[in-house]
C-alpha cells in the first residue's frame, strides 16, 4: 500500500514530537503514532520477546519496556534483534490504520521516530520537530530521569538531529516556549492546507 496522503512526523528523542502531535490533532489532523503501535505489538508478542531476550524482560504478561530499553540502547546487536521482530509488525498495523484516510484522499500524520534511520515508509512529505542537541539532552534527562551518559546513548542511537533538519520538507522549531511552538505548528497547518487546495 502506498502512503500518498501521509505526512511523516519525525525528529529526535525528546524534541517534542508528542506535543506537536497533540497540537495537530486539535487542528483536526488524524494521527497514527508508530510508538503507540510499537507498544501494542510488544505486549501482543510478549512471548516472542521472552524467547529472544529472556523471561526477565516480562512482568505479569507485559514487556518491561524500561528494562528492555536499557538493554537495547546499550547493545546495537540486541537493538537490531528487536527491530527485526517489531518493524514488520508495526508497518502492517500502520498500513491498516492508514487505509481509511488513503481511501478518503485526505492528508494525515504518521508519527515515525526512526523515519530517516529505517527508510521503511515511502512518504514524500516529512516534517521534523527540531530542537538543539543540548536541549534534547536536558529534556531527556529531566523527562526520563536518565543519567547524562544513558541519555547520550539514546540520542546517539538516532541520526543526528541537524542532519534530519537538512532533509525534511518542513521544520517545526521547538527551541523556545509553548507559545512559540503553537505558532510554528500553525505555520505548518497553513503549509499543508495550501498544498492540498
C-alpha positions as CSV (number, residue, x, y, z in Angstrom):
1,X,0.0,0.0,0.0
2,X,1.3,3.5,-0.8
3,X,1.2,6.3,1.6
4,X,0.4,9.1,-0.9
5,X,-1.6,11.2,1.5
6,X,0.6,10.6,4.5
7,X,2.9,13.2,6.1
8,X,5.7,11.7,8.2
9,X,6.2,13.5,11.5
10,X,9.7,12.8,12.9
11,X,12.5,14.4,14.9
12,X,14.8,13.1,17.6
13,X,14.2,11.7,21.0
14,X,12.9,14.4,23.4
15,X,12.4,17.0,20.6
16,X,8.7,17.4,21.3
17,X,7.0,15.1,18.7
18,X,4.2,14.1,21.1
19,X,3.4,17.7,22.0
20,X,3.3,18.6,18.3
21,X,1.1,15.5,17.6
22,X,-1.4,16.7,20.2
23,X,-1.5,20.2,18.7
24,X,-2.0,18.8,15.2
25,X,-4.8,16.7,16.5
26,X,-6.5,19.8,17.8
27,X,-6.2,21.2,14.3
28,X,-8.2,18.2,13.0
29,X,-5.4,16.0,11.7
30,X,-5.7,12.2,12.1
31,X,-2.6,10.9,13.8
32,X,-1.1,7.4,13.6
33,X,1.5,7.0,16.3
34,X,4.2,4.4,15.5
35,X,5.4,4.4,19.1
36,X,1.9,3.5,20.4
37,X,1.7,0.8,17.7
38,X,5.1,-0.5,18.9
39,X,4.0,-0.7,22.5
40,X,0.9,-2.6,21.4
41,X,3.0,-5.0,19.4
42,X,5.4,-5.5,22.3
43,X,2.7,-6.7,24.6
44,X,0.8,-8.7,22.0
45,X,4.1,-10.5,21.2
46,X,5.5,-10.7,24.8
47,X,6.1,-14.4,24.4
48,X,8.4,-13.7,21.4
49,X,10.2,-11.1,23.4
50,X,10.7,-13.7,26.2
51,X,12.1,-16.2,23.6
52,X,14.6,-13.6,22.2
53,X,15.7,-11.7,25.4
54,X,14.6,-14.0,28.3
55,X,11.7,-14.1,30.8
56,X,13.4,-11.4,32.9
57,X,12.0,-8.8,30.4
58,X,8.4,-9.8,31.0
59,X,6.4,-8.8,34.1
60,X,2.8,-10.1,34.6
61,X,2.5,-10.9,30.9
62,X,3.7,-7.5,29.7
63,X,7.1,-6.3,28.4
64,X,9.1,-4.3,30.9
65,X,9.8,-1.5,28.4
66,X,12.2,0.4,30.7
67,X,14.4,-2.7,31.3
68,X,14.3,-3.7,27.6
69,X,15.1,0.0,26.7
70,X,18.3,-0.1,28.8
71,X,19.4,-3.3,27.1
72,X,18.8,-2.2,23.5
73,X,20.3,1.3,23.9
74,X,23.4,-0.3,25.3
75,X,23.9,-3.0,22.7
76,X,23.3,-2.4,19.0
77,X,23.0,-6.1,18.2
78,X,20.2,-6.5,20.7
79,X,18.5,-3.4,19.2
80,X,18.7,-4.9,15.8
81,X,17.1,-8.2,17.0
82,X,14.2,-6.2,18.5
83,X,13.8,-4.2,15.3
84,X,13.8,-7.3,13.1
85,X,10.8,-8.6,15.1
86,X,8.9,-5.4,15.6
87,X,9.3,-3.3,12.5
88,X,7.3,-5.5,10.0
89,X,4.5,-5.9,12.6
90,X,4.4,-2.1,13.2
91,X,4.3,-1.4,9.4
92,X,1.5,-3.8,8.9
93,X,-0.6,-2.2,11.6
94,X,0.1,1.3,10.4
95,X,-1.0,0.3,6.9
96,X,-4.3,-1.0,8.4
97,X,-4.8,2.3,10.2
98,X,-3.9,4.4,7.2
99,X,-6.2,2.7,4.8
100,X,-9.4,4.7,5.5
101,X,-7.5,8.0,5.2
102,X,-6.0,6.9,1.9
103,X,-9.4,5.9,0.7
104,X,-10.9,9.3,1.6
105,X,-7.9,11.0,0.0
106,X,-7.2,13.3,3.0
107,X,-3.8,14.3,4.4
108,X,-2.9,12.6,7.7
109,X,0.1,12.3,10.0
110,X,2.2,9.3,10.8
111,X,4.5,9.9,13.8
112,X,7.6,7.8,13.0
113,X,10.6,8.5,15.3
114,X,13.0,6.5,13.1
115,X,11.7,7.6,9.7
116,X,15.1,8.6,8.3
117,X,17.0,5.9,10.0
118,X,15.0,2.9,8.8
119,X,13.7,4.2,5.4
120,X,10.8,1.8,5.7
121,X,8.0,4.1,4.5
122,X,7.6,5.6,1.1
123,X,6.4,9.1,2.2
124,X,7.4,12.2,0.3
125,X,6.3,14.9,2.8
126,X,8.3,14.9,6.0
127,X,8.0,17.4,8.9
128,X,10.6,17.4,11.6
129,X,10.3,18.7,15.1
130,X,13.6,20.3,15.9
131,X,15.5,21.5,19.0
132,X,19.2,21.7,19.6
133,X,21.2,18.7,20.8
134,X,21.8,20.4,24.1
135,X,18.0,20.9,24.6
136,X,17.5,17.2,23.6
137,X,19.9,16.1,26.3
138,X,18.5,18.3,29.0
139,X,14.9,17.4,28.2
140,X,15.7,13.7,28.1
141,X,17.5,13.7,31.5
142,X,14.6,15.7,33.1
143,X,11.8,13.7,31.5
144,X,13.1,10.1,31.9
145,X,15.4,10.7,34.9
146,X,18.3,9.2,33.0
147,X,21.9,9.9,33.6
148,X,23.6,12.1,31.0
149,X,25.6,9.1,29.8
150,X,22.4,7.0,29.3
151,X,20.6,10.0,27.6
152,X,23.6,10.4,25.3
153,X,23.4,6.7,24.3
154,X,19.7,7.1,23.3
155,X,20.4,10.3,21.4
156,X,23.4,8.6,19.7
157,X,21.3,5.7,18.6
158,X,19.4,8.0,16.2
159,X,20.5,10.0,13.2
160,X,21.9,13.4,14.1
161,X,19.1,16.0,14.5
162,X,20.8,18.6,12.4
163,X,21.2,16.1,9.5
164,X,17.4,15.4,9.7
165,X,16.7,19.1,9.6
166,X,18.6,19.4,6.3
167,X,16.5,16.7,4.5
168,X,13.0,17.4,5.9
169,X,10.3,19.1,3.8
170,X,9.2,21.3,6.7
171,X,10.8,22.2,10.1
172,X,8.8,22.9,13.3
173,X,11.2,24.7,15.7
174,X,10.7,23.7,19.3
175,X,13.6,25.7,20.7
176,X,11.6,28.3,22.8
177,X,8.4,28.2,24.8
178,X,5.0,26.6,24.2
179,X,3.5,29.8,22.6
180,X,6.3,29.8,20.0
181,X,5.7,26.1,19.3
182,X,2.0,26.7,18.8
183,X,2.9,29.4,16.2
184,X,5.3,27.0,14.5
185,X,2.5,24.3,14.3
186,X,0.1,26.9,12.9
187,X,2.6,27.7,10.1
188,X,2.8,24.0,9.2
189,X,-1.0,23.7,9.2
190,X,-1.2,26.6,6.7
191,X,1.6,24.9,4.6
192,X,-0.5,21.7,4.4
193,X,-3.7,23.5,3.6
194,X,-2.1,25.4,0.7
195,X,-0.5,22.2,-0.7
196,X,-3.9,20.5,-0.7
197,X,-6.0,23.3,-2.2
